[in-house]
Amino acid sequence: MSFREPARAADEPGSPVDFPPVANGIDYLVSVVDLLKGEQGAVSPRQLKYAVLHLQAATEVLLKYRLFLEHWTLVLQNLDVTRASKNKKMTRDFFDSGDVISCTPQETVERLRSVVGLDISDREQEQILDLAKLRNALQHYALTDRKGIIESRIAEVLDFLIRFLDDSLLPKLEPAHRDEVTDDMENIRYGLTRIRSFVQQRMERLKDQLVSHEGHTLQCPDCRQWALLAGNPSSCLFCPATTDPQLTAWNYAGNILRLPWRSPPPTNDQFSQPSTPPVDPCPDCGAETLVRGALTAAAPERPTSFCFSCATAFTDLCEICSQPFRAVDEQSVCGNCLSLGSED
């Protein structure tokens, strides 16, 4: 059965302009789907640009409206500040007039989790904040996309927003208001299926290229697909990205594993010392591109210490110093600790 788009009053010339918050957010999502309707590979850069802008607008409107339903003050960044009258306390009249400074994307998600109690995972929070960064880069600076990254990110956030609407927002509306957006939600679900299909079909085409490289295939820190071939240089077959192994290791540790950057011990220096990325020297090649806890396509459930330079996974840890090493036979201690022991 083919999908047929329903007629929308918002698209009819002469119809009244009426976009209450939920309908407004969903209308942005309809626009995202419309922009990405082209056949595979036929979506233009301009369509991708506006898809990002409209998806971020939809995310902001819908998440903040759920805060508003809990209490209108949760939408505010600061109760003491209005836009036009810095010395006046915020009131509901100011709020209704739009004279407000609203909370940031990060504050929005954190309040939905901690105050409202919504089930938003760490990974979903990261996806929402990554979209906000993508939108800011596009709006204020510049955006250069390697093929596939934007579609992949859009599919992630659309997935989340549909679940959010179904579980946390639409049930809060009056039945008549829910009925008003039923057709649009059907359109959005259909569009998400097509975007998911684009991602899945591209990954399916790459399967033969990746199958013989599972031992050094990891999740790409840019597009999030399992298509990154580690080595010197590293390259993603989905994006495609070709990157210095050190930069890839840093991005993987930060964007995929979300490992915090390390800071050196406090000193008496006047200026604070810069933090260092969560990587270690490789016991084989010596490059500082070893990431602990990495997951490869060969063993996606078993964390390993992986070097992004020589593309080597180390599953053994020295029982004395806890450093990764390549064990020989029943060996449980690395060469350095063995040599130190023999000196004693």
Phi, psi and omega in degrees: 000129181276152179271134179240124182289133176285155175292142182241132180299327182295340181267354184271124176303138179090348177291149180295148175279111184213097181233080172296165193309308184293315178298325179294312179297317180292326177298322174300320180293322175300319179297319178302313180297317179300320182292332184255024182282346185302158176298162183307126178085355185259004179282129185279160175303323179295320177296320177296320180301310183287335174297317178297312182299316183286327177293319178295320178298316179299315181300314182295314182297312186289318180293318181290330177292327176294323173298317181301320180296330177286309172189138186298332182291340180293341181282341187277146173282324184208123180293342184269359189236130167242165183290312188270332187233085187296338184263005181253144177290147177291136175232169179295328178296316176300316182300312183294336179279351182087006182275065186224156167249113187272169183290157180287166176304318181294317178297322180301309182294318181297323179289322177298324180282310190273326183265309182281331178085027180283151180273085176245117185286164176301320181295319178294322176298318178299319180297318180295316181289326176297321178297318179299320178294320179298316179295318180295319177299319181290317186285322190249339184233266179196159178223122174239120185252130167279136190313125173106335185297312186294316179300320180295315179294319180298317179300320180299310185288323175299318176305310181297313185296323179295317177296319179299315179297313183294320188266326194239343185242304183301322178297343180277348184272159172295147182308321181296322180289325176295319180298329183295335183251007183301312182296318179296321179296323177296320178298317182294317179299318179296317180296320179297322178301319180292320180292317176301318181299321178302313181295313183296320182292323177295318178294324178296320179293334182272352188304315182295326179288330186269336191299328181271004182236024186301329182294337176231031172257128182228174178285129182289130180290349178266299185267349178071009177271154179279071185219012181273120175264110182285152179154196182237094006274166171278151178211141176256130181279345181271318187296303349271141178245137173239119192221151171303135184300327179293315178296321178298317180298315179299313182295321179296313180299321183277315188272327181265308182273344181056042177282136179288146176289144183273145175248143178290165179301151179302145177230176177270007180299151180293324183253145180292149181278147178291148177283163183240149182291156183278063177232162181231164174292143178281132180291345180265302186261347177084350180291144180276068183223024180268124180247125178277139178088009180291154179238131178253161179297335179290329181215070187293349179256358185241104179300144181218166171267118190237132177264124182277355176269305181263004176055046181245134176259130180248115181262352183256139176241137178296131182287351179262304185257354179066015178275146177293147177202167178264110184284146175245125183056238183263015184299134180237003181234139181286167183300321181298315181290327176296316181293321178296321179294323181290330178292326179290000000 
